[in-house]
Each structure stands twice: as C-alpha cells, then as structure tokens.
C-alpha cells in the first residue's frame, strides 16, 4: 500500500505537526509521491485544498483541532469520482456502518475524515453527516517514567509561543493560591514584560527532554495553559505519574481522566481561564490528592503510544483502501473497464 501524506507547512499548528510526524512514522516504508499513491492523507483543510488524489484513490483528511473542521460540506455540489463505503473503527478492528454509505466525495475531494479528538469528531459528524473515527496522535513517552521520589510543593508550567498569553494568568493564579510556580521555557525564548507579582515565580530553561523529565517528576502538578486541542507535555507529564490541571471545553480535556468524576483520575479541569478558577483547581487537587492516581496516569499516557497509533491508523487506512477498491469494482463498468473507458 502506497501512502502520500500532505501537509500545509505555512499554517502548521502544533497538533497538525504532531499528526504529520505520527503518520510518517506509522507508514515508514510505505510513503509514496502523490501521483502513485493508493491513498492520500492530508493533515488539515488547508493541506487538502490544493490536492487531487489519483483516480480511484481515497483522500482521508485527518483533522487535529476543532477549529479546523468544515463549516459546510455540500456533497451534492461535488462531481462523482469514487463510490466508497463510509467506515468507522472500534479499537483496532474496523467495521462497516449499519447502512453502508455510497456518498460521492465531499468538498476538496475528501472521501473520509479522521479526527484527533472527540469534539472535532462530533463537529465533523454534524457538518458532513458521516461517522468520523477518533484516533489521537502518537506521543513518544519512552523517556518519561514515574520516579519514586518525594515531590516538591511547587507547580510547573511550560511556556512557548502557543501559550504565552496565559503566563500572567498562571502567575496570578499561583499567587492567589499562595504557591510557588516554576516556569520552563526553551533557551533564548524571550519572555514578555510581566505586570504580575513574580516573587513566588522561578524561570528556568530546558535544553532537552531529560531536563523536562526531571521537572515533571519533581513538581506537585503541571498547569497547562494551552488553548490548543493537543499538548505533548500533558501526555508526558502523566507518563511520569504527574497530575495535570488543564482548561475545560476543548479537545485538550480529553487528554486526561477527570479526577472530579467517579473514581480516580489523572488531573483536574478549570473553567474559565481566569486566575481564580485555576487557583481553585490547584487547591481542590491539594484537598484530595488521592483522587489523582500516579499509576493510572502512567498507564493512561501509554494509550497514546506510537505502537497503538500505528496499529489503529494502518487498520483504518487499509480498510478504506479495500472498501474503495471493492466499490470501484462494483461500478457498472467494473474497475479495469472503467479506467480504460
């Protein structure tokens, strides 16, 4: 099976970058130029816009983020090119839907969608009227493992270009809670002029993953400031057994198991993104630290492993290709006759 992966480099989001890297690793040895591909996988609507899959090859659009889903999708306006079955997948196995769809390719020639989280999948389902499978991206957590050591009482947050706007909120939140905050940045990262009180805040840089690993294992919990739908730090912190406090309402909340639900979890949610709500989540965690299980967090992080991702994405893509080949063969002229015509 020959696979072409199409990305849109100028508009790469963090989620799209992670999905593209996950796909390339999963299909190592099967990569192909677009012209000879058995299946095309695009990683955003922008990437799909300028792509035309080879005749008879399905085009799967894999969307990492909720703001990337189409607002409208009129299949009736698209010319017929394929007659594929709509598939959805449960675990690693792939099953056909109860009513096998025979819809024509949708906008931008996309025949199938995948979503990186459940919220994006629901948006897509409502927009295009088709089932959409969720396959979270892969995160390599091999370096990140729990350590048996006494944790410090400080909180940790990791700041980059994508979440810099939340830094002052986190600083104010830790001040309200009366807790120390360790802020980790990349070397040479320029921090903005901060108005908030910083006497309880320490700034450090991390040159590589081994430094981040040590910070994950030493902190009381990770404060996630990201408004994106995916954050590798949330997964890697959990791999270390570290509780994570994340914003509610987006795809990122699906990366943790909510400790405020029945049974143990791996982190807590805060909403809205204000200093008061974050401070409240910090103190709620401290009131019931037993609700966040280090063992459960480590096990949960493994569900994002590259091995799991490769198994799921290969099973889905192989099922789509098989279904498309069968659908083409079942057309009135038959596969080879239709091409010759």
Secondary structure as UniProt FT lines:
FT   STRAND          3..6
FT   HELIX           9..11
FT   HELIX           14..26
FT   TURN            27..29
FT   HELIX           34..36
FT   STRAND          39..42
FT   HELIX           45..49
FT   TURN            55..56
FT   STRAND          58..63
FT   HELIX           66..68
FT   HELIX           75..77
FT   STRAND          87..90
FT   TURN            91..92
FT   STRAND          93..96
FT   HELIX           107..109
FT   STRAND          112..115
FT   HELIX           118..128
FT   STRAND          133..134
FT   TURN            142..143
FT   STRAND          155..158
FT   TURN            161..163
FT   HELIX           164..166
FT   HELIX           167..177
FT   STRAND          181..185
FT   TURN            187..188
FT   TURN            199..200
FT   STRAND          201..205
FT   HELIX           209..218
FT   STRAND          221..223
FT   HELIX           232..239
FT   TURN            240..241
FT   STRAND          243..247
FT   HELIX           251..255
FT   TURN            259..260
FT   STRAND          267..270
FT   HELIX           275..287
FT   HELIX           289..291
FT   HELIX           294..301
FT   HELIX           302..304
FT   HELIX           306..329
FT   TURN            332..333
FT   HELIX           335..340
//
